Amino acid sequence: MIKKFKIELFVLVVLFLSIFISYNIDLGLYKYFSGFDNSLQQIYLKDFFVKITVLGESQWYFFLSILLMIFAFILDKGNFLIRLKKHKKVYFDIGLFLFVSLLVTGFLTQLLKHIVGRARPNYSSFDGSVGFDFLNFNSSFHSFPSGHVSTIFVVALVCAFFLSRLKYFFILFAFIVGFSRIVVGAHFFTDVIGGIIIAYIGFKLSKIFLEKYFPVSSLTHKYVFINNRIFLVLVFVVSGMIVFSVGPSLDIYLSSLFYFGDNQFLLQSYYDITIFFRKILLRAIIVYMLILPFVSMFLPIKQLFFNYNFKPKDIFFIWVFGLINIVLVVNLLLKSFWGRARPGEILQLGGKEDFTAWYEISDACSKNCSFVSGDAAVGFSVIVLYFLTNKVIFIWMSLVLGFSLGLIRILEGGHFVSDVLGALIVVYFLFYFQIKFLKNDKS
């Protein structure tokens, strides 16, 4: 058993010993972020980290794990959601694996916290002493390892196990949340590294336990729906929207990177690159989606759609639901009634209106508002061709075109990043459920 953890245990011991030898990195990072408020950009970025640190609290994930197991039980007993019912085992196993991993990792973390007794940064003297009080039950001396970090990393490892194609995204997400513990002054750098190592140990222990006592679990199987490309894209984007929901000041920070003062952003509407994307590419996408599929029924241009033969009902779907989604839902409903001011209109970036998070309905704007990005929505709408043809290249075209148009609008100060992500979610969900309804997919 010990052999399976020799690397993690070796690193943990070396890390622990390094605290006694030197902690210049710990002190340097703590002092740097203690004064991380010298500019508006730093203030908004620090505020983001202050808010995002809550994602390292374990109760959210314990609740989710229990919810997944209850959902699996309901599916097993009920006669509805037939398509999901066949995956009830994997829902249960994900919930069980997450629950056990959190439990084991939390136990190891708390055990080390009480044994090591390292003082938190705000209780450290910084006089050259390391600040340990072994076997201390005072939470002020529970700095090593970081509980928030061990929690978010074991969650990331469980997610990466089941969604292997997004493993680097989950690890990056965990690093951001983990780094927030340093920025807010709750932990030293070595506490964060210690939390990561404990998470790996807890994950491996849980996996060994479940593989031994639950031999038919999903830990040894692969499920198609977990590798579905649209599902993976939505997991990525919805995770991003969660970040902007918890720490909305990140929107201000990212937009401020392209703001030069006096209502001037990196790009202006009259720049050649802006004209190309907004006047030429945008219109070309509309023609490609609405006009050329119809023309391909009569002229030999099927190569433009990778030899797919469009049927009249396909053309009908593209026209009717494309116009409903882009014109009615995105432009008339969301952009007119959500009321979110654009980056160039908010007080923090030279405007006169209040900033609001993407999920807040506001009266800061009366028409053609910021949420969601209309240009990006047009680019993302190419996804309808994937739903009709099942050709994967249309997923990539949709992502490239949508994010390219969205980036131009961000650089112009016309939209926040969350406006672009919101456009993808709205467009993808609308087209997905519309085509399911049209195919009469009762599952």
URJO-V367631 format. One record per pair of residues at least 12 apart in sequence whose C-alpha atoms are under 6 Angstrom apart, sorted by the first residue. I is the first residue (numbers start at 1). J is the second residue. Records with the same first field share a line. If there is no record, write none. Layout:
I=J / J
This chain:
26=188 / 189
33=183
41=253
44=249 / 253
45=253
48=247 / 249 / 250
49=180
50=184
51=247
52=246 / 247
53=177 / 180
56=148 / 151 / 152
57=148
58=151
62=99
65=95 / 98 / 99
68=91 / 95
69=92 / 95
72=88 / 91 / 92
81=443
82=443
83=443
90=218
93=218
101=202 / 203 / 206
104=202
105=199 / 202
113=142 / 144
114=135 / 136 / 137
115=134 / 135
116=134
117=132 / 133 / 134 / 135 / 136 / 141 / 142
118=131 / 132 / 141 / 142 / 143 / 144
119=131 / 140 / 141 / 143
120=140 / 141 / 143
143=187
144=191
145=191 / 194 / 195
146=191 / 192 / 195
149=178 / 195
150=195 / 196 / 199
152=174
153=174 / 199
154=199
156=170 / 171
248=357
251=416
263=350
265=412 / 413
266=411
267=411 / 412
268=412
335=368 / 369 / 371
336=367 / 368
338=361
339=362 / 363 / 364 / 365 / 366 / 369
340=362 / 364 / 365 / 369 / 370
341=364 / 365 / 369 / 370
342=370 / 414 / 415
343=413
344=413
370=415
371=419
372=419 / 422 / 423
373=419 / 420 / 423
375=405
376=402 / 405 / 406
377=423
379=398 / 401 / 402
380=398 / 402 / 424
382=398
383=395 / 398
406=420
